[in-house]
Amino acid sequence: MARSPRVLSALALAAAAALVPVQAIAQQHASRQSAPPGTPCTAPVKPASQMTVESCDSPDRIIEKAANIVPTRNQLAWQRREVTAFTHFGMNTFTGREWGSGTEDEKLFAPQAIDADQWMRAYKAAGIEQVMLTAKHHDGFVLYPSRYTDHSVALSPGSPDVVAAYVKAARKAGLKVGLYLSPSDGAELPHAWHAQWVDTIREKQAEGKPLSLPERVALADGDRAPAGEGRFGNGSAVTARTIPTLVPGDDRAAAVKRGELPTFEVMADDYDAYYLNQLYELFTQYGPIEELWLDGANPWSGSGITQKYNVKQWFDMVKALSPDTVVFQGPQGVRWVGNESGIARETEWSVTPHITDPWTGFGSLSLPNGPTAPDIGSRAKILDPAVNYLQWYPAEADVSIRPGWFHHPNEKPKTPAQLMNLYEKSVGRNASLLLNVPPNKDGRIDDSDIASLTAFGSDVRRIYGTDVRKLSPAPYTFDRVAVREDIRHGQRVEKFAVEARIGGTWQRIAEGTTIGHRRILPLATPVTATAVRVKALESRATPHLGTTTLHLSTAP
């Protein structure tokens, strides 16, 4: 069953912003051409992961700033990992759903085993270096025994702490770890609102009106109330709270009192406090966490209920607890590529413009035209008068190996050839590939999925593991060219060409726009040449090219 995009519905509003022609932008910035001495616009531009666009910045200076936006140490490590395995496993695995209602009985989650070691073997066979688990999906069911809700594995048969098993297995396998904690939470919908909503759905059904996926799921569960305490969008007051909020008999009380565990004073409503407490549990009990995934979906916004998040407090606490964590949708983190097909743009910028400070909200919402726009970081976008910030914000391309995100027995995995195509259109287009491979009800990954992953990993190693120039003397035959920028110095190339010396003559064999971490250029037919060179045709500043490698996709 296909899933709707994860982004906030508000992104549609951002995407509706008007495009401004480059010429008009230059005219609107004309007043920035000459800044008086001593202003922020006369100081030298120094490399940084985020910069402010000042009102006195000229267009040339804005481009100079964009050319000097560089990744943080953590972002650089993240981009070099290239492929992450997503593990969607939870209540939906056992109900056959993609989006749950939050009213499900905890006893329905009943895996025969949790063979997390088998999951890691499957992921490593594909050459994956990082894994990420859905610690909580939209239904609100939590895969570890949280102190703040009964809607968790604590009430499931055997009380399996899936997060603990997952992290332990990943670390043992030498893999980096990410966790996904859905901000939306169906288990925390207010009970009175939910009851009225179900009545409204029944009326719609009786009138023959179409029902949305969340409505169909809620209707199927009938009069069952949400499993939580009604904290999501309940209109509660924002008050001073302490994180962690200790509960009766809390086993952390002594450590908190001695100062061995940190505390945070925040201003939060009921749900924000709940969410912060769960983030605190994950980071202090299961860390280190290399990536935190913050979903932007809200299944119930169209039905009149939503939750206003104070995400700055989330970001601040995560940074304090785990400075090395890269946050999806967070500041100096990573962004959604704009689709769930695992395909990046052919012009994919890691340097992005923002209307508001990325520390104050989900970064995707502050992109001038939203995350789904075909153009994210061109000069036109960077010079848009509405832009106030620039940051390093690379793309993550998410896709599932199966049609659904959770395991459904009737679905089949993608073939190795399909996975290779996704790899070349994500990793090969300056993005990271986030490939979901869901375990089944037995707590294992299906043999068919493992076969596809293993063959895919073997193909990646065979094709991209070695430059053909290291395998034999010139001339070399190849049908793939991998071009790189040294992104420690930023992303600067706007247009480039690849030339090969064929029969003693230099001939252009490929061209492209952006490069970034890696750009893979498949050729229509194999080329045999004695040398290859890359020309940067347009660039925001002096380009810093990395190693260019040549590859052959056909087996010898």
Order of alpha helices (4+ residues) and beta strands (2+ residues): alpha-alpha-beta-alpha-alpha-beta-alpha-alpha-beta-alpha-beta-alpha-alpha-beta-alpha-beta-alpha-beta-alpha-beta-beta-beta-alpha-beta-beta-alpha-beta-alpha-beta-beta-beta-beta-beta-beta
